[in-house]
Amino acid sequence: MGQRALPLSDPRLGRAVQAAGATDEVSGVVLLLPDGRADSHRRPSPLSYAAQLPFARSLARAGVGDGLAVHVLHYRRRGWNADEAHPAEDAAWAADEVQRRYGDVPVCLVGHGMGGRAALRAAGHGAVTSVLALAPWLPERAAAEPEPVKQLVGRRVLIVHGTNDERTDPELSYRLAERAKKSNRDTCRFEVHSDGHALRQHRSEVVALAADFVRGSLFARSYARPVADALAAPPPLGLRMPLAAGFGRSLRH
């Protein structure tokens, strides 16, 4: 007998991550979308949620004076599952839930791997003003339908990819950024040289870049010069911007 499919559980938001000293009023929200698998109807491991908490705390500390709340999304299923695109649907549900809880506040979708694809795909939600995709998992070049980009119009978009990523192809994220840039000038992409899928080798720089982008996009803060330059530069310069060592320590607004 085949294995009986488990009933589809509901997505849910984790508890809001806010730094000590944060204001009571929430003025902007980051939704963190964890990585996953191409195909799986199993429930996600709690470890995928826990792995996002240090990043969530770093972003919350960076936005402590801005009214930033960070939530990590619990998916229904750990897989993308072809046309079902469960994580993208869950991300859209989460944006609805943010509006229900906090009202009309801007949302930044931040995803890693499969979560990066979900963030890009769900960007058309009315509450979403910006998207940060870290090492996004995207369809292979031979896919029948290219990944859509029209939903990115009107959003600030940042893609970050390690050049030595062996799990998700950096060239695919470059090509998506190239297509997105044609209709949305507020698109940029940074390359983390010699880093892999987890972006551990230059983690402090990646976190600093993410925090700078989130604050600039949600709260109209000035971007650091490299981010502003990348957004303004035409392809390929603004889509192959190297992430400099020491970003966040030596660079200031």
N, C-alpha and C positions, 0 to 999 in steps of 0.2 A: 504494500500500500504506500502511496506517496505521502510525503509529509504534509500535514494539514497547515494551511497558511494561517498565521496569526492575524487577528483582527487589527486593522490599521489604527494605531493609537493616535491621539491628537498631538500636534506640535505644542510646545510651550516655551515660555520665556523663563530663563533663570532669574534669580533675584537680581535686582539692580546693583551694579557695582559702582559705588561712589567713594571717592577718597575722603579721608578725615578732613573736616573743615568745609565740605561742600555745602553750597547753599541748598535750601529746601526746595526752591523752585527749579524745575527742570526746563532748560531752554533748548536742549538738543540731545539727540540720542544716537549712540552707535549700536548697531546690531551686528554682533560677531557671528559669523557663519562658519562652523568647523569644516574640516576636510572630511572625506568619506570615500566611497568606492563607486566604481562605474555601475555595478549591478549587485544589489543586495536588498532583500525585503526584511532583513533582520532589524531589530531595534538597535539604535546606535549604542556603542559602549559608553558607560559613564566617563571613561578615560578621555574620550574625544571632547567632552564638555570641560572636564577638569584641566585639560591641556591648554585651553584658551584663557583660563583665569589669570595667569600672570600678565599676559598681554592686556587683558581687560583692566587690570589694576593699573598698569602703566598708562594707558590712555585716560583712565579716570583721574589719575594724579595730574596729568598734563592739563586736563580741563577742569580742575577743581574750582577755579574762579569764574568759570563760564556757565555753570549750571549743566554740566554734562553728566548724563547717566549712560552706563554701558550695560547691555544685556547680551548674554550668550544664548543662542537659540538651540533648543533641543529638537532635533528633527523627528519626524515620524519613522523614517527608515534611513539606514546608513547609505543607501545607494541612490544614484541619479535615476537609474531604471528607464533608460531610453526616453521615449516620448512622454512618459509620466512626469519626468523632471520634478520629483518630489521635493528636493531641497529648495528649488525656486518657488514652488507653490507655498512651502512653509515660510520662506522669507517674505512673501507678499502678505501671508496671514500675520506675521510678526509686525509688519509695518502697520497693518490695521489695528493690531493690539496696542501698539505704541500710541496711536491716535486716540484709542478708547481710554487709555490710562492717563495720558499727559496732554491731550488736546492737540492743537495745530502746531507741533514743533517739528523742525527739520530733522531728517533721518539720514545718517550715513551708513550704508551697507559695507561691511568689511568682511571679506571672506578669504580663506586659504584653500588652495587646491580645488576640490569640487565645490567648496564654499565660495571660492572666487568666481567660478562660473555661475553659481546661484545668484551672487551679488550682481553680476553684470546682467543676467537674464531678468531679474526682478526690479531693475532700475526704473522701469516705467511707472511704478507705483507713485501716486500723487504726493505722498509724504517724503519721498526720497529725493534729496538734492545732490547727493554725491555718492561715489562708489570707489572703494579701494579693493582691488583684486590682487592678492599675493599668490604668486606662482599658480595662476589659474589653470585648471584642467579643462582643455578644450577639445573639440572633435578633431580627428586626424584630417590631413589635407584632402584625403579621398572621400570625405563625407559628402553625401548627396546634396545636403543643404548647408550652406555656410551659417555659422552662428550669427543670430540677428544682432544688429547694432542700432536700429532706429530708436529703441527704447532709451538709449543713452543721450539722445539730443536734449539739451537743456540741463544736463547734469555735469558736475565736475567729476572727472574720471582719472584715476591714477592706477596704473598697473605696475607691479614690481616683480621682477623675475631674476632668479639666479642663473648665471650663464652656464653653470655645470649641472643644472637640474636634469636628472635622468628619469624622473617620473612624469613630468609634464614638460612638453617641448617649448622652450622659450621662443622659438621662431613662430609658433602658432599664436602666442600672445602678441608678438610684434605685428603679425599680419592682421589680427583683429583690431589692434590699436590703429593701424594704418587705415583700415576701412572706417573706423569710428571717427577718426580725425577729419575725414572728408566732409562730414555733416555736423561735427561738433568740435569746434576749435578748443574747447576746454578739456582736452584729452592729452595726457602725457604718460610716459612710461619710463621707468628707471631700470637699469641693469645692474645687478649685484655681481661683480666679476669674481669668478672662482667659487661662488656659493652654490649650494645644492637646493633641493626642494624645500627643506625645512627652514632655510635661511638662518641657520644657527651661527655660521662663521662670522657674520657681520650683524648679529642680532641687535646690538645697541643702536647701530645706524638705521636699521630698518624700523625699529620702534620709534626712533626720533623722527624719521621721515613720516611715518604714519601719524604720529601725534601732530606734527606740523600741518599735514594735509587736513586732518580732522578739524583742528581749530580754525584753520583758514576757511574751510568749506562750510562749517556749521555756524560759526560765530563772526564771520567777516574779518578775521584777523589777517594781517599781512603774511603772505607766504614767505618762507626763507627764499633767498635769491635763486638757488638752484631749481626750486619748484616753480617759482614765477617764470624763470627762463625756459624751463621745459614746457610749460603751458603755452608760452608765447612763440616758441620756436616751431618752424615748419618741419615736416618729416624730411629726412629721418632723424634730425638732430634731437627734437623733443620727444622722440620715441625710443631713443637709444642713449638716454642720459645716464652716465655712470654715477653710481652712488659713491660719493667720496668717503674715504676713511675719516672718521672723526666727525661725521655729520651729527649735529646736535651738541657738540662740544665747542668746536671752533667757529661755527656759523651761527650768527644771531640775526634777528630781524633788523 
